[in-house]
Amino acid sequence: MRTLTFSRIWLAFLLLSPAAPSPPFASFHRLTNDPILSPQGTSWQSAGTFNPAVVLYNGKFVMLYRAQDKNGTSRLGYAASSDGLHFTRRPEPVLSPETDYEKDGGVEDPRLVKFGDMYYLTYTGYNKKDAQLCLATSRDLIHWERKGVILPAYKGNWNVGWTKSGAIVPEKIQGKYWMYFLGTSADKADQMGLAYSTDLIHWTEATQTPVLPRRPGQFDSRVVEPGPPPSITKDGIVLIYNAADDKLVYRTAVAVFDPHDPITLLSRSDRPIFAPEKEWEKVGQVPNVVFVEGMVRQGSRYLLYYGAADKYIGVAEALAKD
């Protein structure tokens, strides 16, 4: 009798329990067989053009992308498009290394979010010694004002190494701004943390442990790194993340956090939604990498912009579920 009663209670629990939230899109498919941006010339973008941030600005797609010269120094290039596929580049970078925390290594891996009429750019400042998460602001995506290092290396609650990859949540929650970021834990794994701010300039870590940890033996066993700024949907804060296994093969996955509490994880991918397949995603400066940093919703579809093999830029598409 006890067993029967317990079984009925357990069945009722299963029927009443909400399903784990799912991403607002289906799996992505590539829109082109070839990269949409490749290295060119002999100077500042000759070795690699990769890891792009993309936003809609005055009716056009605007891309800020990491451009690397043959000495390994990175700058941010600017390109615009009317269709999201064919981009025209500005001849000169819009952000180049100038400060001590950027010298020689450069400015890397941009992510863009807009509040009011201001764009906030998070990027990695690298001086060939340390990599640190930095911030700059702009109203036109061309002229940038540096705000400095916002999460310094070696000074975190749990991250004992470099800081990178600031994906800012595009709405305030609990009266604060929130940002997912990459840090390095004591076991040398790159995992995801969370920070908060009241002014978007000064940031404080929110947790004593990673908010999205690595999973040994899985596709995200070595690196768990934020992708583009997340989307807020009825199901939660939907964050695309970049994941690497022990062989440093980079794939794409999704995590969903509570829309009222960015610390609380509701679900994450059991398997990748996107992985290296094309030759130019497998062969480049770093092999076997797809690395998502830009996502734009246009009507009923999402466009996902990614770096491939640390050399090229590709684009993929998924239809929205709603």
N, C-alpha and C positions, 0 to 999 in steps of 0.2 A: 504493500500500500504506500509506504514511504517513497519507494522507487517510482511508482506511478505518479504520485503527487509531484515529486521533484521533476520528473520528465515533463509534466504539463507546464510547470512553472518555467523550466528552461526553454521549452518550445515557445511559450508566450513571450519570454524575454527576447528570443531571436526574432520573432515576428515584429515586435515593437521597437527593437533597436534600429536606429537609423543606419543606412548604408554609409560606408566611408565616402567622403566627398571625392569627386572626380574632377579632373581638369575640364575647363570650358571648351576644349577642342579635342578632335580626334588626333590620331598619329599624323606626323608631318610627312609630306612627300616633296622631293626636290622640284623646283620650278625650271631649272636649267641643267643641262648635262655638264656645262663648263662653269668655271668661276665667273662671277659678275664683276670682280675686281682682282687684278693681278699686279705683281711688281712691274714697275716701268722705269725707264731712264737709267741714269748712272749715279744719281745723287740720293736724296733723302728717302725715296721709296723704291729703291732698286733691289733690295733683298727680300722684303716681305710687305704685304698689305693684308692685314688680318684683324680679327677681334673688333668688330664694329658696333657702335651704338647708332640707332636709327630712330628718328622722330618725324612726325608730320609738322611742317612749318610753312605757313602761308600757302597751303595747297600742294606742297611738294614734299617728297621724302628727302630728308637731310641726314646724311651719314657722317659721323666722325669715326675715323678708323685709325688703327695703329699702323704706322708706316716705319719701316726699319731700313737703315742704310747698311752698306757692306761692313761697317765697323761695329754693327750691333746696336747703334744708338736709335732710339725710337722717338717719333714725333706724332702729332695727331693731324691727319689730313681731313679735308672737307670735300664731300661730293654731294651732288643733288640730282634728283630724278623726278620725272613726272609720272612714271608708271611703277616705280619700285624695283625695276629690273635693270634699266640702262642708266648709269650714273655718269655725270660729268664732273671731273675733279677741278678744284682750284689749283693753280700752279704752285702755290706755296703752302706750307703747313699753317694751321691756325694756333697750334700750341707746340712750342719747342722747349727743350730743357734750358732753364736759366738759373734756377736756384741750386744751392748746395745739395739738397736732397734729390735733385734730378740730374746732376752733372754727369756727363759721359754715358750713363745708362739710358736716361731719357724719361719720357712720359708715355705710359702704357695703358692699354685695356680700359677704354672709356665706357661709362654708363651715364645715361641722361634721364633726368626727371624734371618736370616743370611744376612750379607753384606760383600762381599769379602770372605775372609777365616775365618771371625770371627762370632761367634754366640752371640747374645744378648739375655739375659734372663731377663725378667721382672718377678718380684715376689712380694708377700706381706711379709713384715717383721712385725712380731707381737710380742710384749713383754708383753702381758697380760694387757697392758694399752692402747696402740695405735697401729693401723695398718697403715702402710705407704708403698707406692709403691717404690720398690727398683730395682736396676739393677746390673747384673754381666755379665762378658764376658768370653768366652772360645773358643779355637780352636778345642777341641776334645770332648766336651760335658761332660767331666769327671772332669777336673781340672778348677776351676772357680776363677776369680778375681773379688772381690766386687768393685763396683763403688759408693755404698752408696745409700741413699734415694734420689730419683729424683723428687718426688712431695710430699713434707711434708704434714702431716695432719694439719688441722685447718688454713691453710694459703692460701687458694685458692681464686679465684675471686668470685665464687658462692658456692663452696663446703666448708662447715663449720665443717666437721668432718673428717673421715678417708679417705685415698686414696688407691685404689686397681686396679688390673686388667689392666695392660698396654698392649694393642694390637697395635703394631707398624706396620704402613703401609710399605710393603716391597720394595717400591721404593720412591725416592725423588720426590717431587712435588713442583713446584715454588722454586726450589733450597733449600728446607728444608725437614727434616724428620718430620713425623707426627705420633701421637699416640693417640688413643682413650683410655679413662680411666674411672674409676668409682669414683664419689665423692658423698658426702651427702649434700643435700640442706637444707635450714633453716627449711623446713617443714618435715624434717627427712626422706625424700624419697631418695633412692639411684639412681642417674641418671648418664648419660654419658656425659663426657666432652672431650675436644680435646686440645692437647698441641703440640708444635713444637720445633725443635732443629736443630742446625747446625752441631753438632758433635756427636749426639746420647747419650751424657752424661749429658748435661745441658738442661733442659726442661723448657718451658714457656707456661702457659695457653694461648690459642688462643681466647677464648670467655669469655664474661661476664655472660653468661647463659648456661645451658646444651645444648649440640649440638644434643642430642637425649633425649628428656624429657619423663617422665612417662605419661601415658594416663589414667586418672581416669576412673574407671569402666571397664577397659579392662584387658587382661591377663598380661599386663605390667604396672599395676597401682602402684606397690610398688618398684620394682627393674628393672632397665634397665642397664645391665652390659655387657661390651665387651666380646666376646668369643675369638677364635683364631685370630692371625694376619689376616687382611683382604686380599682378592684377588683383583687384579686390572684386570678388563675385559674391553671389548669394551663398555659395558653399564655403567661402573662406578667402584667405590670402594665398593666391596661387603663384608659386615661385618655381620657375624653371631653374634647374641647377646643372652644373657641369660636373661629371663624375669620372674618376679614373680608378682603374684597378691596380693590382700590384705590378702589372707589366706596363703601366702608364698609358693604356689605351683610354682615350677620352670619349665619353658618350654623354647623352643628354637624358635627364630625368625630371620628374616633377614632385614637389612637396606642397602640401596644403596645410596652412596654419589657421588657427582660430581667428576670425575677423575682429573679435573683441579683445584678444590676448595674443599678440604676435609670438609669444614664447611657446605657446601650446601647439604641438604638432598633431594634426588630425589624420594625415595619411601621407605616404610617399610611395614612389614607384617600386614595384617588385622587380621590374625589368626596364631597360632603357626604352625611350620612345624614339631615339635617333642615334645613329652610330656611323662611324666611317665606312664608306662603301666604294666611293669613287677613287680612282688612282690619285687624284690631286688632294684627296683627304687622307690618303695613306702615306704619300711620299712628299716630303717638303723639308723645312728646317727642323721640324719635330714630327716624327711619323705617327700616323694613326690618331689623328685629333680632329674632332668636331667640337667647337667651343662657341656656345651661344652667348651673345651679349646684347643683341637688339631684337625687339619684338614690337610689331605695329599691328593694331587691329584696323582693318579697312572693310567696313560693311560686315559681310557675313564670313569674313576670313581673317585669319591671323597670318602675318608674314614673319618668319623667323630668320634672322640674319646671323651668320656664324663665321668664325675663322676656321680654316681648314689647313691642317699640317703646319700651322704658324707661318703660312705663306700666302694664302688666298682667302677670298671671301665668297661665300655661297649664300643662297636663299632657298628657303623651303616654305611650304604653305600647309595650313590646316583649316578646315571649315569649322566655324563656331557651332556649338551645339544648341545655343538658344536662338 
